[in-house]
Amino acid sequence: MNIITKQIELIKRVDQLIRLQATGNPTELSNRLGISKTKLYRIIHLMRDFNAPIIYDDSVQSFVYAEEVGFRFGFYNRETLRV
């Protein structure tokens, strides 16, 4: 698996955990993903660069989205996009 594919898969995993409000704190999340906290923060900042409204919510001890958003990466035919 090349670097770009690994990054995309990592972003997809972080997105999934954020949606579940199950990231835990940054240390827990980086351990769960098997990456350093520095790399985790790079991923979070990259996602924010792509307009992901990510915040950390102390009350649930998880990263969350400040508003409802969608994330999709890949190529889709027009029929798929209509659904």
MOPAC internal coordinates of N, CA, C and O (Angstrom, degrees):
PM7 1SCF
backbone

  N    0.0000 0     0.00 0     0.00 0    0    0    0
  C    1.4466 1     0.00 0     0.00 0    1    0    0
  C    1.5300 1   108.00 1     0.00 0    2    1    0
  O    1.2310 1   120.46 1   -49.77 1    3    2    1
  N    1.3162 1   116.73 1   130.23 1    3    2    1
  C    1.4607 1   118.44 1  -177.22 1    5    3    2
  C    1.5288 1   111.12 1   -82.23 1    6    5    3
  O    1.2310 1   120.65 1    -7.80 1    7    6    5
  N    1.3140 1   116.37 1   172.20 1    7    6    5
  C    1.4653 1   122.56 1  -174.60 1    9    7    6
  C    1.5278 1   111.86 1   -60.59 1   10    9    7
  O    1.2310 1   119.68 1   135.80 1   11   10    9
  N    1.3117 1   118.22 1   -44.20 1   11   10    9
  C    1.4664 1   121.05 1  -178.32 1   13   11   10
  C    1.5266 1   110.19 1   -63.07 1   14   13   11
  O    1.2310 1   120.37 1   135.80 1   15   14   13
  N    1.3107 1   116.90 1   -44.20 1   15   14   13
  C    1.4635 1   120.78 1   178.80 1   17   15   14
  C    1.5208 1   110.48 1   -61.92 1   18   17   15
  O    1.2310 1   119.98 1   137.92 1   19   18   17
  N    1.3204 1   117.64 1   -42.08 1   19   18   17
  C    1.4639 1   121.33 1   178.34 1   21   19   18
  C    1.5228 1   111.06 1   -62.37 1   22   21   19
  O    1.2310 1   120.32 1   138.32 1   23   22   21
  N    1.3222 1   117.00 1   -41.68 1   23   22   21
  C    1.4646 1   121.02 1   179.08 1   25   23   22
  C    1.5236 1   110.51 1   -63.58 1   26   25   23
  O    1.2310 1   120.18 1   135.81 1   27   26   25
  N    1.3172 1   117.26 1   -44.19 1   27   26   25
  C    1.4611 1   121.14 1   179.72 1   29   27   26
  C    1.5203 1   110.30 1   -63.00 1   30   29   27
  O    1.2310 1   120.09 1   135.89 1   31   30   29
  N    1.3092 1   117.43 1   -44.11 1   31   30   29
  C    1.4642 1   121.17 1   178.68 1   33   31   30
  C    1.5256 1   110.69 1   -62.56 1   34   33   31
  O    1.2310 1   120.28 1   141.29 1   35   34   33
  N    1.3205 1   117.07 1   -38.71 1   35   34   33
  C    1.4565 1   121.60 1   177.79 1   37   35   34
  C    1.5319 1   110.73 1   -65.04 1   38   37   35
  O    1.2310 1   120.26 1   136.29 1   39   38   37
  N    1.3137 1   117.11 1   -43.71 1   39   38   37
  C    1.4686 1   121.17 1   177.44 1   41   39   38
  C    1.5296 1   110.09 1   -62.07 1   42   41   39
  O    1.2310 1   120.07 1   137.71 1   43   42   41
  N    1.3197 1   117.48 1   -42.29 1   43   42   41
  C    1.4586 1   121.05 1   178.39 1   45   43   42
  C    1.5246 1   111.27 1   -61.84 1   46   45   43
  O    1.2310 1   120.23 1   140.30 1   47   46   45
  N    1.3182 1   117.17 1   -39.70 1   47   46   45
  C    1.4735 1   121.52 1   179.24 1   49   47   46
  C    1.5270 1   110.53 1   -67.64 1   50   49   47
  O    1.2310 1   120.27 1   135.20 1   51   50   49
  N    1.3331 1   117.09 1   -44.80 1   51   50   49
  C    1.4637 1   120.70 1   178.14 1   53   51   50
  C    1.5299 1   109.52 1   -61.22 1   54   53   51
  O    1.2310 1   120.28 1   135.70 1   55   54   53
  N    1.3220 1   117.07 1   -44.30 1   55   54   53
  C    1.4646 1   121.29 1   177.92 1   57   55   54
  C    1.5296 1   110.52 1   -57.25 1   58   57   55
  O    1.2310 1   120.19 1   134.82 1   59   58   57
  N    1.3086 1   117.25 1   -45.18 1   59   58   57
  C    1.4595 1   121.73 1  -179.50 1   61   59   58
  C    1.5326 1   110.65 1   -60.76 1   62   61   59
  O    1.2310 1   120.29 1   134.64 1   63   62   61
  N    1.3239 1   117.04 1   -45.36 1   63   62   61
  C    1.4584 1   120.45 1  -179.25 1   65   63   62
  C    1.5262 1   111.75 1   -68.19 1   66   65   63
  O    1.2310 1   120.40 1   143.87 1   67   66   65
  N    1.3305 1   116.85 1   -36.13 1   67   66   65
  C    1.4619 1   119.99 1   176.75 1   69   67   66
  C    1.5264 1   109.51 1   -63.13 1   70   69   67
  O    1.2310 1   120.30 1   135.08 1   71   70   69
  N    1.3225 1   117.03 1   -44.92 1   71   70   69
  C    1.4691 1   120.50 1  -179.78 1   73   71   70
  C    1.5297 1   111.86 1   -60.77 1   74   73   71
  O    1.2310 1   120.50 1   147.32 1   75   74   73
  N    1.3148 1   116.64 1   -32.68 1   75   74   73
  C    1.4648 1   121.74 1   178.99 1   77   75   74
  C    1.5305 1   112.11 1   -85.16 1   78   77   75
  O    1.2310 1   120.62 1   176.22 1   79   78   77
  N    1.3340 1   116.42 1    -3.78 1   79   78   77
  C    1.4697 1   122.81 1  -173.02 1   81   79   78
  C    1.5224 1   109.62 1    50.56 1   82   81   79
  O    1.2310 1   121.53 1  -132.72 1   83   82   81
  N    1.3285 1   114.68 1    47.28 1   83   82   81
  C    1.4580 1   121.58 1  -174.79 1   85   83   82
  C    1.5251 1   112.47 1  -128.39 1   86   85   83
  O    1.2310 1   120.30 1  -151.33 1   87   86   85
  N    1.3438 1   117.03 1    28.67 1   87   86   85
  C    1.4612 1   118.09 1  -179.08 1   89   87   86
  C    1.5141 1   111.74 1   -77.56 1   90   89   87
  O    1.2310 1   120.11 1   150.92 1   91   90   89
  N    1.3326 1   117.39 1   -29.08 1   91   90   89
  C    1.4567 1   120.26 1  -170.07 1   93   91   90
  C    1.5194 1   107.76 1    73.26 1   94   93   91
  O    1.2310 1   120.98 1     9.14 1   95   94   93
  N    1.3137 1   115.74 1  -170.86 1   95   94   93
  C    1.4670 1   118.56 1   178.76 1   97   95   94
  C    1.5257 1   109.81 1   -75.70 1   98   97   95
  O    1.2310 1   119.78 1    -9.69 1   99   98   97
  N    1.3305 1   118.03 1   170.31 1   99   98   97
  C    1.4719 1   119.71 1  -176.40 1  101   99   98
  C    1.5274 1   114.29 1   -55.68 1  102  101   99
  O    1.2310 1   120.18 1   141.51 1  103  102  101
  N    1.3151 1   117.26 1   -38.49 1  103  102  101
  C    1.4713 1   119.69 1   179.01 1  105  103  102
  C    1.5204 1   110.74 1   -65.01 1  106  105  103
  O    1.2310 1   120.37 1   134.81 1  107  106  105
  N    1.3320 1   116.89 1   -45.19 1  107  106  105
  C    1.4640 1   120.99 1   178.80 1  109  107  106
  C    1.5232 1   111.45 1   -62.52 1  110  109  107
  O    1.2310 1   120.84 1   137.56 1  111  110  109
  N    1.3230 1   115.99 1   -42.44 1  111  110  109
  C    1.4648 1   119.73 1  -179.20 1  113  111  110
  C    1.5246 1   111.39 1   -65.91 1  114  113  111
  O    1.2310 1   120.22 1   135.03 1  115  114  113
  N    1.3154 1   117.18 1   -44.97 1  115  114  113
  C    1.4638 1   118.88 1  -179.76 1  117  115  114
  C    1.5289 1   110.46 1   -63.37 1  118  117  115
  O    1.2310 1   120.23 1   141.76 1  119  118  117
  N    1.3349 1   117.17 1   -38.24 1  119  118  117
  C    1.4717 1   120.34 1   176.89 1  121  119  118
  C    1.5232 1   110.80 1   -65.16 1  122  121  119
  O    1.2310 1   120.27 1   137.10 1  123  122  121
  N    1.3300 1   117.09 1   -42.90 1  123  122  121
  C    1.4676 1   121.59 1  -179.74 1  125  123  122
  C    1.5252 1   111.09 1   -61.21 1  126  125  123
  O    1.2310 1   120.89 1   142.25 1  127  126  125
  N    1.3323 1   115.91 1   -37.75 1  127  126  125
  C    1.4612 1   120.61 1  -178.36 1  129  127  126
  C    1.5239 1   113.09 1   -85.83 1  130  129  127
  O    1.2310 1   120.50 1   168.27 1  131  130  129
  N    1.3386 1   116.64 1   -11.73 1  131  130  129
  C    1.4648 1   120.46 1  -179.33 1  133  131  130
  C    1.5220 1   112.94 1    72.87 1  134  133  131
  O    1.2310 1   120.80 1  -147.26 1  135  134  133
  N    1.3370 1   116.07 1    32.74 1  135  134  133
  C    1.4669 1   121.19 1   179.10 1  137  135  134
  C    1.5269 1   109.36 1  -129.84 1  138  137  135
  O    1.2310 1   120.74 1   -13.55 1  139  138  137
  N    1.3126 1   116.18 1   166.45 1  139  138  137
  C    1.4645 1   120.07 1   177.79 1  141  139  138
  C    1.5302 1   109.77 1   -75.67 1  142  141  139
  O    1.2310 1   121.18 1   -19.25 1  143  142  141
  N    1.3350 1   115.34 1   160.75 1  143  142  141
  C    1.4631 1   118.77 1   176.05 1  145  143  142
  C    1.5192 1   110.45 1   -63.72 1  146  145  143
  O    1.2310 1   120.23 1   146.08 1  147  146  145
  N    1.3325 1   117.17 1   -33.92 1  147  146  145
  C    1.4653 1   120.95 1   177.48 1  149  147  146
  C    1.5241 1   110.17 1   -60.27 1  150  149  147
  O    1.2310 1   120.52 1   133.67 1  151  150  149
  N    1.3331 1   116.60 1   -46.33 1  151  150  149
  C    1.4641 1   119.78 1   179.32 1  153  151  150
  C    1.5240 1   110.31 1   -65.89 1  154  153  151
  O    1.2310 1   120.06 1   141.97 1  155  154  153
  N    1.3245 1   117.49 1   -38.03 1  155  154  153
  C    1.4537 1   120.70 1   177.17 1  157  155  154
  C    1.5234 1   110.35 1   -58.60 1  158  157  155
  O    1.2310 1   120.39 1   132.40 1  159  158  157
  N    1.3273 1   116.87 1   -47.60 1  159  158  157
  C    1.4587 1   119.76 1  -179.62 1  161  159  158
  C    1.5269 1   111.63 1   -65.26 1  162  161  159
  O    1.2310 1   119.82 1   148.56 1  163  162  161
  N    1.3178 1   117.95 1   -31.44 1  163  162  161
  C    1.4698 1   120.21 1   175.03 1  165  163  162
  C    1.5303 1   110.29 1   -64.59 1  166  165  163
  O    1.2310 1   120.58 1   138.12 1  167  166  165
  N    1.3292 1   116.50 1   -41.88 1  167  166  165
  C    1.4634 1   121.42 1   178.82 1  169  167  166
  C    1.5304 1   110.03 1   -64.50 1  170  169  167
  O    1.2310 1   120.20 1   134.81 1  171  170  169
  N    1.3316 1   117.22 1   -45.19 1  171  170  169
  C    1.4665 1   121.31 1   178.86 1  173  171  170
  C    1.5283 1   110.20 1   -60.16 1  174  173  171
  O    1.2310 1   120.43 1   134.96 1  175  174  173
  N    1.3344 1   116.77 1   -45.04 1  175  174  173
  C    1.4686 1   120.50 1   179.63 1  177  175  174
  C    1.5307 1   110.85 1   -65.49 1  178  177  175
  O    1.2310 1   119.75 1   141.62 1  179  178  177
  N    1.3287 1   118.08 1   -38.38 1  179  178  177
  C    1.4598 1   121.04 1   176.57 1  181  179  178
  C    1.5207 1   110.67 1   -61.80 1  182  181  179
  O    1.2310 1   120.73 1   135.55 1  183  182  181
  N    1.3296 1   116.21 1   -44.45 1  183  182  181
  C    1.4546 1   120.28 1   178.30 1  185  183  182
  C    1.5313 1   110.25 1   -61.80 1  186  185  183
  O    1.2310 1   120.44 1   138.99 1  187  186  185
  N    1.3212 1   116.76 1   -41.01 1  187  186  185
  C    1.4687 1   120.15 1   177.65 1  189  187  186
  C    1.5272 1   110.92 1   -65.10 1  190  189  187
  O    1.2310 1   120.40 1   143.78 1  191  190  189
  N    1.3303 1   116.84 1   -36.22 1  191  190  189
  C    1.4700 1   120.39 1   176.04 1  193  191  190
  C    1.5264 1   111.16 1   -59.54 1  194  193  191
  O    1.2310 1   121.02 1   151.03 1  195  194  193
  N    1.3381 1   115.66 1   -28.97 1  195  194  193
  C    1.4610 1   121.08 1   177.45 1  197  195  194
  C    1.5237 1   111.66 1   -93.66 1  198  197  195
  O    1.2310 1   121.17 1  -158.39 1  199  198  197
  N    1.3371 1   115.37 1    21.61 1  199  198  197
  C    1.4740 1   123.91 1   174.61 1  201  199  198
  C    1.5231 1   115.77 1    73.82 1  202  201  199
  O    1.2310 1   119.45 1  -158.05 1  203  202  201
  N    1.3082 1   118.65 1    21.95 1  203  202  201
  C    1.4584 1   120.48 1   173.61 1  205  203  202
  C    1.5313 1   107.82 1   -76.42 1  206  205  203
  O    1.2310 1   119.75 1   -59.42 1  207  206  205
  N    1.3435 1   118.09 1   120.58 1  207  206  205
  C    1.4646 1   120.98 1  -177.13 1  209  207  206
  C    1.5346 1   111.53 1   -82.09 1  210  209  207
  O    1.2310 1   120.60 1  -114.59 1  211  210  209
  N    1.3238 1   116.47 1    65.41 1  211  210  209
  C    1.4590 1   122.01 1  -174.99 1  213  211  210
  C    1.5285 1   110.17 1   -85.03 1  214  213  211
  O    1.2310 1   121.60 1   -49.35 1  215  214  213
  N    1.3362 1   114.53 1   130.65 1  215  214  213
  C    1.4622 1   121.14 1   172.84 1  217  215  214
  C    1.5221 1   107.68 1  -133.45 1  218  217  215
  O    1.2310 1   120.80 1   -15.88 1  219  218  217
  N    1.3198 1   116.07 1   164.12 1  219  218  217
  C    1.4627 1   119.96 1   174.45 1  221  219  218
  C    1.5140 1   107.49 1  -102.55 1  222  221  219
  O    1.2310 1   120.23 1   -53.78 1  223  222  221
  N    1.3206 1   117.16 1   126.22 1  223  222  221
  C    1.4528 1   122.77 1  -179.10 1  225  223  222
  C    1.5236 1   108.90 1  -105.21 1  226  225  223
  O    1.2310 1   121.04 1   -71.22 1  227  226  225
  N    1.3410 1   115.61 1   108.78 1  227  226  225
  C    1.4711 1   120.70 1  -179.06 1  229  227  226
  C    1.5252 1   112.41 1   -61.49 1  230  229  227
  O    1.2310 1   120.40 1   147.80 1  231  230  229
  N    1.3319 1   116.84 1   -32.20 1  231  230  229
  C    1.4632 1   119.28 1  -175.79 1  233  231  230
  C    1.5319 1   112.84 1   -66.11 1  234  233  231
  O    1.2310 1   120.24 1   149.56 1  235  234  233
  N    1.3255 1   117.15 1   -30.44 1  235  234  233
  C    1.4710 1   120.18 1   177.93 1  237  235  234
  C    1.5290 1   112.10 1  -110.07 1  238  237  235
  O    1.2310 1   120.76 1  -178.24 1  239  238  237
  N    1.3429 1   116.16 1     1.76 1  239  238  237
  C    1.4657 1   121.22 1  -179.90 1  241  239  238
  C    1.5258 1   111.39 1    51.34 1  242  241  239
  O    1.2310 1   121.36 1  -128.16 1  243  242  241
  N    1.3357 1   115.01 1    51.84 1  243  242  241
  C    1.4571 1   120.02 1  -178.03 1  245  243  242
  C    1.5212 1   109.58 1  -157.06 1  246  245  243
  O    1.2310 1   121.36 1   -27.94 1  247  246  245
  N    1.3298 1   115.01 1   152.06 1  247  246  245
  C    1.4510 1   119.49 1   166.74 1  249  247  246
  C    1.5148 1   106.47 1   -71.33 1  250  249  247
  O    1.2310 1   120.38 1   -36.80 1  251  250  249
  N    1.3181 1   116.88 1   143.20 1  251  250  249
  C    1.4625 1   122.22 1   179.02 1  253  251  250
  C    1.5254 1   108.16 1  -139.96 1  254  253  251
  O    1.2310 1   120.92 1   -13.86 1  255  254  253
  N    1.3099 1   115.84 1   166.14 1  255  254  253
  C    1.4529 1   120.85 1   171.36 1  257  255  254
  C    1.5235 1   107.65 1   -90.58 1  258  257  255
  O    1.2310 1   120.11 1   -47.56 1  259  258  257
  N    1.3267 1   117.39 1   132.44 1  259  258  257
  C    1.4626 1   122.53 1   179.74 1  261  259  258
  C    1.5264 1   111.30 1   -69.30 1  262  261  259
  O    1.2310 1   120.52 1   158.31 1  263  262  261
  N    1.3169 1   116.62 1   -21.69 1  263  262  261
  C    1.4612 1   122.01 1   175.86 1  265  263  262
  C    1.5195 1   107.61 1  -148.17 1  266  265  263
  O    1.2310 1   121.10 1   -17.39 1  267  266  265
  N    1.3257 1   115.50 1   162.61 1  267  266  265
  C    1.4617 1   119.88 1  -178.27 1  269  267  266
  C    1.5261 1   110.21 1   -69.37 1  270  269  267
  O    1.2310 1   120.94 1   -51.50 1  271  270  269
  N    1.3145 1   115.81 1   128.50 1  271  270  269
  C    1.4617 1   121.76 1   178.95 1  273  271  270
  C    1.5219 1   108.95 1  -137.18 1  274  273  271
  O    1.2310 1   121.19 1   -16.23 1  275  274  273
  N    1.3185 1   115.34 1   163.77 1  275  274  273
  C    1.4544 1   121.78 1   174.65 1  277  275  274
  C    1.5131 1   108.91 1  -117.26 1  278  277  275
  O    1.2310 1   120.73 1   -27.91 1  279  278  277
  N    1.3220 1   116.21 1   152.09 1  279  278  277
  C    1.4607 1   120.95 1   176.66 1  281  279  278
  C    1.5116 1   107.10 1  -137.47 1  282  281  279
  O    1.2310 1   121.23 1   -51.43 1  283  282  281
  N    1.3248 1   115.25 1   128.57 1  283  282  281
  C    1.4551 1   121.06 1   176.95 1  285  283  282
  C    1.5127 1   107.05 1  -147.77 1  286  285  283
  O    1.2310 1   120.76 1   -45.54 1  287  286  285
  N    1.3062 1   116.16 1   134.46 1  287  286  285
  C    1.4507 1   120.12 1   175.95 1  289  287  286
  C    1.5044 1   108.02 1  -133.74 1  290  289  287
  O    1.2310 1   120.93 1   -52.12 1  291  290  289
  N    1.3049 1   115.83 1   127.88 1  291  290  289
  C    1.4534 1   120.47 1   178.68 1  293  291  290
  C    1.5202 1   109.92 1   144.01 1  294  293  291
  O    1.2310 1   121.13 1     2.41 1  295  294  293
  N    1.2859 1   115.44 1  -177.59 1  295  294  293
  C    1.4539 1   121.27 1   179.57 1  297  295  294
  C    1.5181 1   108.73 1  -107.10 1  298  297  295
  O    1.2310 1   121.21 1   -44.42 1  299  298  297
  N    1.3301 1   115.28 1   135.58 1  299  298  297
  C    1.4469 1   120.99 1  -176.94 1  301  299  298
  C    1.5183 1   109.06 1  -136.21 1  302  301  299
  O    1.2310 1   120.77 1   -32.43 1  303  302  301
  N    1.3271 1   116.13 1   147.57 1  303  302  301
  C    1.4607 1   118.03 1   175.72 1  305  303  302
  C    1.5245 1   108.96 1   -80.04 1  306  305  303
  O    1.2310 1   120.17 1   -13.70 1  307  306  305
  N    1.2779 1   117.29 1   166.30 1  307  306  305
  C    1.4696 1   121.90 1  -175.34 1  309  307  306
  C    1.5270 1   111.83 1   -60.25 1  310  309  307
  O    1.2310 1   119.93 1   144.28 1  311  310  309
  N    1.3116 1   117.73 1   -35.72 1  311  310  309
  C    1.4619 1   120.89 1   179.06 1  313  311  310
  C    1.5276 1   110.90 1   -61.89 1  314  313  311
  O    1.2310 1   120.07 1   139.01 1  315  314  313
  N    1.2961 1   117.47 1   -40.99 1  315  314  313
  C    1.4597 1   122.05 1  -179.95 1  317  315  314
  C    1.5169 1   110.38 1   -63.64 1  318  317  315
  O    1.2310 1   119.91 1   140.73 1  319  318  317
  N    1.3181 1   117.78 1   -39.27 1  319  318  317
  C    1.4521 1   122.04 1  -177.94 1  321  319  318
  C    1.5252 1   112.96 1   -69.31 1  322  321  319
  O    1.2310 1   120.03 1   156.09 1  323  322  321
  N    1.3195 1   117.54 1   -23.91 1  323  322  321
  C    1.4686 1   120.79 1  -179.03 1  325  323  322
  C    1.5275 1   112.46 1   -74.65 1  326  325  323
  O    1.2310 1   120.09 1   160.33 1  327  326  325
  N    1.2980 1   117.44 1   -19.67 1  327  326  325
  C    1.4678 1   121.50 1  -177.01 1  329  327  326
  C    1.4960 1   111.40 1   -73.17 1  330  329  327
  O    1.2310 1   120.10 1   180.00 1  331  330  329

